Amino acid sequence: MLGFLSARQTGLDDPLRLRRAESTRRVLSLKLNPDRDVDRIHGNGINAIDIETIEGRYMLSGGADGVIVIYDLENHSGKQQYTCRPVRTVGRSSRHVHRFSVETVQWYPYDTGMFVSSSFDKTMKVWDTETLKPAEVFEFEGNVYSHHLSPIARKHSLIAVGTKNPKIQLCDLKSGSRIHVLQGHRAEVLSVRWSPRYEYILATASADSKVKVWDVRRASGSLFTLDQHNGEKSKASSEAVNTAHNGRVNGLCFTSDGLYLLTTGTDDRMRLWNSATGENTLVNFGKVCNESRKRLQFSVSHGCSPEFVFVPCGSSVAVYTLHTGELITMLRGHYNNVDCCEFHPDYQELYSGGKDGNLLAWVPVVRNPDVEEDSKDEKRGAAGLPAVNPAFQDTWSSDED
């Protein structure tokens, strides 16, 4: 660390390198923090969470009880030990509350004055944060599994919606109407995701085992369908042409730069794809337990080297390196299956929610002084033990000679 600081001070090194190294160190030291608690408000499981990107301060959560909660993550007490309190709640007593399970919640990307929720009550609601009343309600014929607003769009205000109907609905926030339908899937659409790189590119995942990538300006169908075999025909793959998984595909997530797309399926596999060509990169993440019949919310780190993937895996959260598939650690703390997790890039923290109704905060461990750390590494080396985690070692490799 001292080498990074001195190189930065003298102008010999890029400040971004120091930032990436420290971000990586913090992610590798994530632990369940006994000093950080999140108030338990939901009576049942938590299906979705989202942290706004304007201030990085407020978090939304949507539960199986239909309740939506807005939490303030900032420490106002000035003490090391504190509890994240709810500032607003759409509870069961509200006449605007969703009647059934809330499946997806998302902040409006440019303003915390608005957020969107969708539910198994066949509706998607656009909320005014100040009044906690719906400014717009979209009704559908079937259960709504997922919705998503583009994080970068300037030329459109479309919300992509995946429902029990195989057709993907595109709803316009400005006009308050459904303006377009994308046809191609043969079963319910479990997850939808806009690209963070190109504002008109959309990825959709379905129970028909397929993932499609669309340019919503085109009327002639999807750009391409992801193929786990990369077009190579064989006896084993002849029955699974152009399928991303050998089961329901219920999770989608772009990397922060939009260059890669991650998918998860009920075949207990996670795959990494080139989002421009649709090529399967063939990274082997091993068995990734996935028993969910609905949308699974997982997250990718931002600003690290290498980047990491946080995936609900039973009652734990598995942490993998993005491009090698190496399992770094399992974060254990929930008493039941984890359904959602969200990475906070400003502080390298992770929040997870599960069927136990708990929201847990995984926070980096405070760094020990370099002198103590060096002495511990020397002792470990003398005892014949590896000095540091290999991923940690590669990240911090530096030449100070």
C-alpha positions in Angstrom: 0.0 0.0 0.0 2.8 2.4 0.9 4.3 1.7 -2.6 1.1 2.7 -4.2 0.8 5.9 -2.1 4.4 7.0 -2.8 4.1 6.3 -6.5 0.9 8.3 -6.7 2.4 11.2 -4.7 5.4 11.5 -7.0 3.3 11.2 -10.1 4.9 7.9 -11.2 1.7 5.9 -11.1 -1.9 6.4 -12.2 -4.2 7.3 -9.2 -6.8 4.9 -10.7 -4.4 2.0 -9.9 -4.4 2.8 -6.2 -8.2 3.1 -6.2 -8.6 -0.3 -7.9 -6.2 -2.0 -5.6 -8.0 -0.6 -2.5 -11.4 -1.4 -3.9 -10.2 -5.0 -4.5 -8.8 -5.3 -1.0 -12.1 -4.2 0.5 -14.1 -6.7 -1.5 -11.8 -9.5 -0.6 -12.3 -8.6 3.1 -16.1 -8.5 3.1 -17.6 -9.8 6.4 -21.0 -9.7 8.2 -20.5 -6.5 10.3 -21.7 -6.8 13.9 -21.8 -3.0 14.2 -24.1 -2.6 11.2 -27.8 -3.6 11.4 -30.7 -3.1 9.1 -34.2 -2.8 10.7 -36.4 -5.8 10.0 -39.7 -4.5 8.6 -40.7 -7.3 6.2 -42.8 -10.0 7.6 -41.9 -12.5 4.9 -39.1 -12.9 2.4 -37.3 -10.1 0.6 -37.3 -10.5 -3.2 -35.5 -7.4 -4.5 -33.3 -4.5 -3.3 -31.9 -1.5 -5.1 -29.5 1.3 -4.1 -29.9 4.7 -5.8 -26.8 6.0 -7.6 -27.4 9.8 -7.1 -26.2 9.9 -3.5 -25.6 6.2 -2.8 -27.6 6.7 0.4 -31.1 5.3 0.0 -32.0 1.6 -0.5 -35.3 0.1 -1.7 -36.5 -3.3 -0.7 -39.6 -5.2 -1.9 -41.0 -8.2 -0.1 -43.2 -11.2 -0.5 -45.7 -9.5 1.7 -46.2 -6.7 -0.8 -44.5 -4.2 1.4 -41.9 -1.7 0.0 -39.4 0.0 2.4 -37.0 2.9 1.8 -33.9 2.7 4.1 -31.4 5.4 4.9 -27.9 3.7 4.9 -26.1 6.7 6.2 -24.7 6.7 9.8 -26.3 9.7 11.6 -25.3 8.6 15.1 -21.6 9.3 14.9 -21.0 6.0 16.6 -19.4 2.9 15.2 -22.4 0.8 15.9 -25.6 1.9 14.2 -28.8 0.6 12.6 -30.0 1.5 9.1 -33.6 2.8 9.7 -36.5 2.9 7.3 -37.5 6.5 6.3 -40.6 5.6 4.4 -42.7 2.5 4.1 -45.6 1.4 1.8 -47.1 -1.0 4.4 -50.2 -3.2 4.5 -52.2 -0.4 5.8 -51.7 1.7 2.7 -54.5 1.6 0.1 -51.9 1.8 -2.6 -49.9 -1.3 -1.4 -49.3 -4.2 -3.8 -51.8 -7.0 -3.1 -49.3 -9.8 -3.7 -45.5 -10.3 -3.7 -43.3 -7.5 -5.0 -40.8 -9.0 -7.4 -38.7 -6.0 -8.5 -38.0 -2.5 -7.2 -35.8 0.1 -8.9 -35.0 3.8 -8.4 -35.4 6.2 -11.3 -31.8 6.5 -12.5 -31.6 10.3 -12.4 -33.7 11.3 -9.4 -34.6 9.8 -6.0 -38.0 11.5 -6.3 -39.4 8.5 -8.1 -39.1 4.7 -8.1 -40.8 1.8 -9.8 -42.1 -1.5 -8.4 -43.7 -4.6 -10.0 -45.7 -7.4 -8.5 -47.5 -10.7 -8.8 -50.7 -8.7 -8.6 -50.2 -8.1 -12.3 -49.3 -4.4 -11.9 -46.3 -2.1 -12.2 -46.4 1.1 -10.3 -44.5 4.3 -10.7 -44.2 6.0 -7.3 -43.8 9.5 -6.1 -41.2 9.2 -3.3 -42.5 12.2 -1.4 -46.2 11.3 -1.2 -45.7 7.5 -1.6 -48.6 7.4 -4.0 -48.5 5.9 -7.5 -48.2 8.5 -10.2 -48.8 5.8 -12.9 -50.1 2.2 -12.7 -49.6 -0.2 -15.6 -51.8 -3.3 -15.6 -50.9 -6.6 -17.3 -52.6 -9.9 -18.1 -50.2 -12.1 -16.0 -47.8 -11.9 -13.1 -45.0 -9.5 -13.5 -41.6 -11.1 -12.9 -39.2 -8.3 -13.7 -38.9 -4.8 -15.0 -36.0 -2.5 -15.7 -35.3 1.1 -16.7 -32.1 1.9 -18.6 -29.4 3.5 -16.4 -28.1 5.6 -19.3 -30.9 6.4 -21.6 -31.3 10.0 -22.7 -33.4 9.6 -25.8 -36.1 7.3 -24.4 -37.9 6.6 -21.1 -38.9 3.0 -21.7 -39.4 0.4 -19.0 -39.0 -3.2 -20.2 -41.3 -5.6 -18.5 -41.2 -9.4 -18.3 -44.4 -11.2 -17.4 -46.1 -14.6 -17.5 -46.9 -13.7 -21.2 -43.9 -14.6 -23.5 -44.2 -11.2 -25.1 -41.9 -8.5 -23.6 -43.8 -5.2 -22.9 -42.2 -1.8 -23.4 -43.9 0.9 -21.4 -43.2 4.6 -21.9 -42.9 6.8 -18.8 -43.7 10.0 -20.7 -46.9 8.9 -22.3 -48.0 6.4 -19.5 -48.8 3.7 -22.1 -47.5 0.5 -23.5 -46.0 1.4 -26.9 -44.3 -1.8 -28.1 -44.1 -5.5 -27.8 -41.1 -7.8 -28.4 -42.0 -11.3 -29.6 -39.7 -14.3 -29.7 -39.8 -16.2 -26.4 -42.1 -19.2 -25.9 -42.5 -19.1 -22.1 -42.7 -16.6 -19.3 -40.0 -13.9 -19.3 -38.3 -14.1 -15.9 -35.7 -11.3 -16.2 -35.0 -8.2 -18.4 -32.0 -5.9 -18.4 -31.0 -2.9 -20.4 -27.3 -2.5 -21.4 -25.3 0.1 -19.4 -23.4 0.8 -22.6 -26.0 1.2 -25.4 -29.3 2.7 -24.5 -31.4 0.8 -27.1 -29.9 -2.7 -26.3 -32.0 -5.0 -24.1 -31.4 -8.6 -22.8 -34.2 -10.9 -21.8 -34.2 -14.3 -20.1 -37.0 -16.8 -20.2 -38.3 -20.1 -18.8 -37.8 -21.5 -22.4 -34.1 -21.7 -21.6 -33.3 -18.9 -24.0 -31.7 -15.5 -23.6 -32.3 -12.9 -26.4 -30.6 -9.6 -27.1 -32.7 -6.9 -28.8 -32.3 -3.5 -30.4 -35.7 -2.1 -29.6 -35.5 0.2 -32.6 -35.7 -2.8 -34.9 -39.1 -4.3 -35.7 -37.7 -7.5 -37.2 -37.0 -9.5 -34.0 -34.0 -10.0 -31.8 -30.4 -9.3 -32.7 -29.3 -12.8 -31.7 -30.1 -15.6 -29.3 -27.3 -16.8 -27.0 -26.1 -20.3 -27.7 -24.2 -22.2 -25.0 -22.5 -24.3 -27.6 -21.4 -21.3 -29.8 -23.0 -22.9 -32.8 -21.1 -26.1 -32.7 -23.5 -28.9 -33.5 -23.1 -32.3 -31.8 -25.2 -35.2 -30.7 -25.3 -33.8 -27.2 -26.3 -30.3 -28.3 -28.7 -31.2 -31.2 -31.7 -31.0 -28.9 -30.6 -27.8 -27.3 -30.0 -25.4 -30.3 -29.7 -21.8 -29.3 -30.3 -22.3 -25.6 -28.3 -20.4 -23.0 -29.0 -23.0 -20.3 -30.5 -26.5 -19.9 -33.3 -25.1 -17.7 -35.1 -21.9 -16.8 -33.0 -18.8 -17.2 -33.9 -16.6 -14.2 -31.0 -14.2 -13.8 -29.4 -11.5 -16.0 -26.7 -9.0 -15.2 -24.4 -6.8 -17.3 -20.9 -5.9 -16.2 -20.6 -2.2 -15.3 -18.9 -1.4 -18.7 -21.6 -3.4 -20.6 -19.0 -5.5 -22.4 -20.1 -8.8 -20.8 -23.4 -10.4 -19.8 -23.9 -12.9 -17.0 -26.7 -15.4 -16.9 -27.9 -17.9 -14.3 -30.3 -20.9 -14.8 -31.9 -23.7 -12.9 -29.4 -26.1 -14.4 -27.1 -24.8 -11.6 -24.8 -23.0 -14.0 -23.7 -19.4 -14.5 -22.3 -18.3 -17.9 -20.4 -15.3 -19.0 -21.1 -14.0 -22.6 -19.6 -11.4 -24.9 -22.5 -8.9 -25.1 -21.5 -7.7 -28.6 -21.2 -11.1 -30.3 -23.2 -13.3 -28.1 -20.2 -15.7 -27.7 -20.0 -18.0 -24.7 -16.7 -17.2 -23.1 -16.7 -20.7 -21.5 -15.7 -19.5 -18.1 -16.3 -22.4 -15.7 -17.9 -21.2 -12.4 -18.7 -24.8 -11.3 -22.0 -25.6 -9.7 -24.0 -22.5 -8.8 -27.0 -23.7 -6.8 -30.2 -22.2 -8.1 -33.6 -23.5 -6.9 -35.5 -20.3 -7.6 -38.5 -20.5 -9.9 -38.6 -16.7 -10.2 -36.2 -14.0 -10.9 -32.8 -14.2 -9.1 -31.1 -10.9 -8.4 -27.3 -11.1 -8.4 -24.6 -8.4 -8.7 -21.2 -7.5 -10.2 -18.5 -5.4 -8.5 -17.4 -2.1 -10.0 -13.9 -0.6 -10.0 -12.0 -3.7 -8.9 -9.2 -5.7 -10.6 -10.3 -8.4 -11.1 -14.0 -7.8 -10.9 -16.2 -10.1 -8.7 -19.6 -11.6 -9.0 -22.0 -12.0 -6.0 -24.6 -14.8 -6.5 -27.2 -16.1 -4.1 -26.4 -19.8 -3.5 -28.8 -21.4 -1.1 -28.6 -19.6 2.2 -25.2 -18.1 1.3 -23.8 -15.6 -1.2 -21.1 -17.0 -3.4 -18.3 -14.7 -4.5 -16.5 -15.5 -7.8 -13.9 -13.8 -9.9 -15.5 -12.7 -13.1 -13.1 -13.9 -15.8 -11.6 -17.0 -14.2 -14.7 -18.4 -12.4 -12.7 -19.0 -9.2 -14.8 -19.3 -6.1 -13.2 -16.8 -3.6 -15.5 -17.2 -0.6 -19.0 -18.0 0.6 -20.7 -15.3 2.7 -22.8 -17.1 5.3 -25.3 -15.4 7.7 -28.9 -15.9 6.4 -31.1 -18.6 7.9 -32.9 -19.4 4.7 -32.4 -19.0 0.9 -31.0 -15.7 -0.4 -33.1 -14.2 -3.2 -31.3 -10.9 -3.9 -28.0 -9.1 -3.4 -26.8 -5.6 -4.4 -23.3 -4.3 -4.5 -22.6 -0.7 -3.3 -19.8 0.6 -5.5 -19.2 3.8 -3.5 -18.1 1.9 -0.4 -17.5 -1.7 -1.7 -20.3 -3.0 0.5 -22.8 -5.7 -0.2 -26.5 -6.0 0.9 -28.4 -9.2 0.7 -32.0 -10.2 1.3 -33.6 -13.6 1.7 -36.6 -15.7 2.6 -35.8 -15.3 6.3 -37.0 -11.6 6.0 -33.5 -10.3 7.0 -31.4 -7.6 5.2 -27.8 -8.2 5.9 -24.9 -5.7 5.4 -21.5 -7.2 4.3 -18.9 -4.6 5.1 -15.1 -4.6 4.4 -12.9 -5.3 7.4 -10.8 -2.3 8.6 -7.3 -2.7 7.4 -4.6 -3.6 9.9 -1.4 -1.5 10.0 1.2 -2.6 7.4 3.8 -3.4 10.0 1.5 -5.9 11.7 0.4 -7.3 8.4 4.0 -7.9 7.2 4.9 -9.7 10.4 1.9 -12.0 10.1 2.8 -12.8 6.5 6.3 -13.6 7.6 5.1 -16.0 10.3 2.7 -17.7 7.9 5.5 -18.1 5.3 7.8 -19.6 7.9 5.1 -22.1 8.9 4.8 -23.2 5.3 1.4 -21.6 4.8 0.5 -19.3 1.8 1.1 -15.7 2.8 -2.0 -14.3 1.1 -5.0 -15.3 -1.0 -3.8 -15.8 -4.6 -6.4 -13.4 -6.0 -5.3 -10.9 -3.4 -1.7 -11.4 -4.2 -2.1 -10.9 -8.0 -4.1 -7.7 -7.4 -1.5 -6.2 -5.2 1.6 -7.2 -7.1 3.8 -4.1 -7.5 7.4 -3.3 -8.4 8.9 -0.9 -5.9 12.5 -1.5 -6.9 
